[in-house]
């Protein structure tokens, strides 16, 4: 769903460069030359949640590599060597339907990709989808971290709480606004130590940062870090782009 949403919003130049999928978290690397505007992030998140609300069935079926590559809009990991036959995963439309008429322009509106396996049988199982962070990790490569199920609901609650706090500060007089904003910056520069880790895993160290990097339009898009202790949650990353 995220792969599909990225291309819908950013364009067909987006190619998957890697991913890690956990029960309630995911990390997705993709090609894009600049930071994603918050409005586009909200749109990407909205597309994911719309697909969840639509309760779309998820299909998986093997096909010859040649037939699979003919499907209009098919997504795959750039440079990956796939077996033949290969597994095609689609959302909302059966794989057989796409293979029967692969060049149909309507296929561009269907999420279809080459994948080793499915994680859910229907999009409703994801419950909700929330973007946590978007960052550059190499030249021309961006990374999105997101959560689903209960983690997504928790992220949305935290985002709402943070937004209320920032909105309240923005309505204050100038001197008070400066004071509150200065406190945000001060706390970000002196974050509390992260909680003890049960197991060290360098592949997922982006989930263990001691602060949250967020932005708000009242501060002209200025990004600032919020200690996790201020939000009362020991994990997760940025909740600054959650769309209510």
C-alpha positions as CSV (number, residue, x, y, z in Angstrom):
1,X,0.0,0.0,0.0
2,X,2.8,2.4,0.8
3,X,4.7,1.6,-2.4
4,X,1.5,2.3,-4.4
5,X,0.8,5.5,-2.5
6,X,4.3,6.9,-3.0
7,X,4.0,6.5,-6.8
8,X,0.5,7.9,-6.8
9,X,1.6,11.1,-5.0
10,X,5.3,11.5,-6.0
11,X,5.3,9.9,-9.5
12,X,6.5,6.9,-11.4
13,X,10.2,7.6,-10.7
14,X,9.8,6.1,-7.2
15,X,11.5,2.7,-7.0
16,X,11.7,0.6,-3.9
17,X,15.3,0.2,-2.6
18,X,14.7,-1.9,0.5
19,X,12.3,-2.6,3.3
20,X,11.8,-4.2,6.7
21,X,8.4,-5.4,7.7
22,X,7.5,-6.2,11.3
23,X,4.1,-7.1,12.8
24,X,3.3,-3.5,13.6
25,X,6.1,-1.5,12.0
26,X,7.7,-1.1,8.6
27,X,10.6,0.7,7.1
28,X,10.6,1.5,3.4
29,X,13.5,2.9,1.4
30,X,12.8,4.4,-2.0
31,X,14.3,6.6,-4.7
32,X,13.4,10.3,-4.5
33,X,15.6,13.3,-4.8
34,X,14.3,15.6,-2.1
35,X,12.4,15.7,1.2
36,X,8.6,15.1,0.9
37,X,6.4,18.0,1.6
38,X,4.1,17.5,4.7
39,X,1.0,17.9,2.5
40,X,2.3,15.0,0.3
41,X,3.0,12.9,3.4
42,X,-0.6,13.4,4.5
43,X,-1.9,12.4,1.1
44,X,0.3,9.2,1.2
45,X,-1.0,8.3,4.6
46,X,-4.6,9.0,3.5
47,X,-4.3,6.7,0.6
48,X,-3.1,3.9,2.9
49,X,-5.9,4.5,5.3
50,X,-8.5,4.7,2.5
51,X,-7.4,1.2,1.3
52,X,-7.8,-0.1,4.8
53,X,-11.3,1.4,5.2
54,X,-12.2,-0.2,1.8
55,X,-11.4,-3.6,3.3
56,X,-9.8,-4.8,0.1
57,X,-8.8,-8.5,-0.4
58,X,-5.1,-9.2,-0.9
59,X,-4.3,-11.8,-3.5
60,X,-1.1,-13.7,-4.3
61,X,-0.4,-16.0,-7.3
62,X,2.6,-17.3,-9.2
63,X,3.2,-16.3,-12.8
64,X,6.0,-16.5,-15.3
65,X,8.4,-13.6,-14.9
66,X,7.7,-12.5,-18.4
67,X,3.9,-12.4,-17.9
68,X,4.2,-10.6,-14.6
69,X,6.4,-7.8,-16.0
70,X,3.7,-7.1,-18.6
71,X,1.3,-5.9,-15.9
72,X,0.9,-2.2,-16.3
73,X,2.1,-0.4,-13.2
74,X,3.7,-3.5,-11.6
75,X,6.1,-2.6,-8.8
76,X,9.3,-4.4,-8.0
77,X,12.6,-3.8,-6.2
78,X,15.0,-2.2,-8.6
79,X,18.0,-4.4,-9.4
80,X,16.5,-7.4,-7.6
81,X,16.9,-10.8,-9.2
82,X,13.5,-12.6,-9.1
83,X,12.8,-16.4,-9.6
84,X,10.8,-17.7,-12.5
85,X,8.0,-18.2,-11.9
86,X,7.5,-15.3,-9.5
87,X,4.8,-14.4,-7.0
88,X,2.6,-11.5,-7.9
89,X,0.7,-9.8,-5.0
90,X,-2.3,-7.5,-5.7
91,X,-4.7,-5.5,-3.6
92,X,-8.3,-5.3,-4.5
93,X,-8.1,-7.1,-7.8
94,X,-7.3,-10.8,-8.5
95,X,-3.9,-11.5,-10.1
96,X,-5.7,-13.5,-12.8
97,X,-7.6,-10.4,-13.9
98,X,-4.5,-8.4,-14.3
99,X,-2.7,-11.2,-16.2
100,X,-5.6,-11.5,-18.6
101,X,-5.4,-7.9,-19.6
102,X,-2.0,-6.7,-18.4
103,X,-1.6,-3.5,-20.5
104,X,-4.9,-2.0,-19.6
105,X,-4.5,1.6,-18.3
106,X,-6.8,0.8,-15.4
107,X,-4.0,-1.4,-14.0
108,X,-2.2,1.8,-12.9
109,X,-4.9,2.2,-10.2
110,X,-4.2,-1.2,-8.7
111,X,-1.5,-2.0,-6.2
112,X,0.4,-4.9,-7.7
113,X,4.0,-6.0,-7.1
114,X,6.4,-8.8,-7.1
115,X,6.7,-10.0,-3.5
116,X,7.9,-13.1,-1.6
117,X,4.7,-13.3,0.5
118,X,1.7,-11.6,1.8
119,X,1.4,-10.3,5.4
120,X,-2.4,-9.9,5.5
121,X,-5.3,-11.4,3.6
122,X,-7.4,-8.2,3.7
123,X,-6.4,-4.6,4.2
124,X,-8.8,-4.3,7.2
125,X,-6.3,-6.4,9.2
126,X,-3.9,-3.5,9.2
127,X,-6.6,-1.5,11.1
128,X,-4.8,1.9,10.6
129,X,-1.7,3.3,9.0
130,X,0.4,6.2,10.3
131,X,3.6,7.7,9.0
132,X,6.2,8.3,11.7
133,X,9.2,9.7,9.9
134,X,10.6,10.6,6.5
135,X,14.3,11.2,6.1
136,X,17.2,11.0,3.6
137,X,19.6,8.1,4.1
138,X,21.8,8.5,1.0
139,X,21.9,10.7,-2.2
140,X,18.6,10.3,-3.9
141,X,17.3,7.8,-1.4
142,X,14.6,8.5,1.2
143,X,13.3,6.4,4.1
144,X,9.8,6.2,5.6
145,X,9.0,4.6,8.9
146,X,5.4,3.8,9.6
147,X,3.2,1.8,11.9
148,X,-0.1,-0.1,11.6
149,X,-2.7,-1.7,13.9
150,X,-2.6,-0.5,17.5
151,X,0.7,1.3,17.0
152,X,-0.9,3.5,14.4
153,X,-3.8,4.5,16.7
154,X,-1.2,5.3,19.5
155,X,0.8,7.4,17.1
156,X,-2.3,9.3,16.1
157,X,-3.2,10.0,19.7
158,X,0.3,11.3,20.4
159,X,0.2,13.5,17.3
160,X,-3.1,15.0,18.4
161,X,-1.8,15.7,21.9
162,X,1.4,17.3,20.4
163,X,-0.7,19.3,17.9
164,X,-2.9,20.6,20.7
165,X,0.1,21.7,22.7
166,X,1.7,23.5,19.8
167,X,-1.6,25.1,18.8
168,X,-2.1,26.4,22.3
169,X,1.4,27.8,22.3
170,X,0.9,29.5,18.9
171,X,-2.2,31.4,20.2
172,X,-0.2,32.9,23.1
173,X,1.5,36.3,23.0
174,X,4.8,36.6,21.2
175,X,7.0,36.4,24.3
176,X,5.2,33.3,25.6
177,X,5.4,31.6,22.3
178,X,9.2,32.2,22.2
179,X,9.5,30.8,25.7
180,X,7.5,27.6,24.9
181,X,9.4,27.1,21.6
182,X,12.7,27.6,23.4
183,X,11.7,25.0,25.9
184,X,11.0,22.5,23.1
185,X,14.5,23.2,21.7
186,X,16.2,23.0,25.1
187,X,14.6,19.7,25.9
188,X,15.5,18.3,22.6
189,X,19.2,19.1,23.2
190,X,19.1,17.4,26.5
191,X,17.0,14.3,25.9
192,X,16.6,11.7,28.6
193,X,18.5,8.4,28.1
194,X,16.6,5.9,26.0
195,X,15.0,3.0,27.9
196,X,17.1,-0.3,28.2
197,X,16.9,-2.4,25.1
198,X,16.0,-6.0,25.5
199,X,17.9,-6.9,22.4
200,X,20.3,-4.9,20.3
201,X,19.4,-4.9,16.6
202,X,21.3,-2.5,14.4
203,X,18.8,-3.1,11.5
204,X,16.1,-1.5,13.5
205,X,18.0,1.2,15.3
206,X,15.8,3.9,13.8
207,X,13.0,2.8,16.1
208,X,15.1,3.4,19.2
209,X,15.9,7.1,19.0
210,X,15.5,9.0,22.3
211,X,13.5,11.9,20.7
212,X,10.9,12.7,18.1
213,X,11.7,15.0,15.1
214,X,8.5,16.9,14.2
215,X,7.3,20.0,12.4
216,X,4.4,22.3,12.6
217,X,3.1,25.0,10.2
218,X,2.9,27.6,13.0
219,X,6.7,27.4,13.2
220,X,7.1,27.8,9.4
221,X,8.0,24.1,9.0
222,X,10.9,24.3,11.4
223,X,11.7,20.8,12.6
224,X,12.3,20.3,16.3
225,X,12.9,17.3,18.5
226,X,10.6,16.4,21.4
227,X,11.9,14.1,24.1
228,X,9.8,10.9,24.3
229,X,9.3,11.4,28.0
230,X,7.3,14.5,27.1
231,X,4.9,12.4,25.1
232,X,4.9,9.5,27.4
233,X,5.8,6.8,24.9
234,X,9.1,4.8,24.9
235,X,9.1,3.9,21.2
236,X,8.1,5.2,17.7
237,X,9.5,8.1,15.8
238,X,8.1,11.3,14.3
239,X,4.4,11.9,14.8
240,X,4.5,15.4,13.2
241,X,2.8,14.5,9.9
242,X,-0.3,12.6,11.2
243,X,-3.4,13.8,9.4
244,X,-6.5,13.9,11.6
